[in-house]
Amino acid sequence: MLTSTYIHIPGIGKSVEKKIWSTGTHSWEDFLEKKDIIPIAASKSKKICQGVEESMEKLDANDSEYFASLMPSSEHWRGFRSFSDSVAYVDIETTGLSPSSSKITVIGIYNGKEVKSFVHGINLDEVVEELAKYKYLVTFNGARFDLPFIKKEYPQIEFNQMHADIMYSLRRIGYSGGLKKIEVNLGISRSEDTTGIDGFEAVRLWNRYERGNEDALDLLLEYNREDIVNLEKILELTYEDLMEHTFGSR
């Protein structure tokens, strides 16, 4: 989808992008071949050609920061396939809802192969180095919740990667509500041990752990693990629908 995108080019909006798509031009290479027959002004066509050539160079260089800085945050989901070899699915657990009065207890990161858990009082600080490894982040409500919490705890983290907060993109194709509801709608099941656990119960599990219950921490980590692993499942199941919806909304 990224290589069909033009709205990151300065001065190019969605109306021009849709006009390009309406000609059956769905890739940058197609545009460069068909630029003379696409019905847009010559000055705009020249600008797009320059932007496309630069974008191809940046993508070849695996430069996600370039696209993150130019593309509306609501459209960062488009870069998922292009940076799928450097994706971090991120979810946090906290003691409350406000970064100013609550603390992070767990940060979970799943890179598509393994889950890494960072726990307050054990290894939470290591998340700074870990997050810097990835060119693309995926969260659910992370723009309003997870990333602000992490940023307050670790202001040195720049979060200059592309970031797909799929809560918003999923709404476009009819999936509303919380993460657990969407999982059910997509046929994704949780383990017997974690079914029914929510954010409030996660706080209680942490409190039990702080009182010496190690099993409570194990369950909290399993709950967090399923959160991040399921983010990948959700995005894989819905990405084609997102593409179809975007191309079809001409």
Buried (B, 14 or more C-beta within 10 A) or exposed (E): BBBBBBBBBEEBEEEBBBBBBEBEBBEBEBBBEEBEEBEBEEEBBEBBBEBBEBBBEBBEEEBBBBBBEBBEEEBBBBBBEBBBEBBBBBBBBBBEEEBEEBBBBBBBBBBEEEBBBBBBEEEBEEBBEBBEEBBBBBBBBBBEBBBBBBBBBBEEBEBEBBBBBBBBBBEBEEBEEEBBEBBEBBEBEBEEEBEEBEBEBBBEBBEBBBEEEEEBBEBBBBBBBBBBBBBBBBBEBBBEBBBEBBBEEE
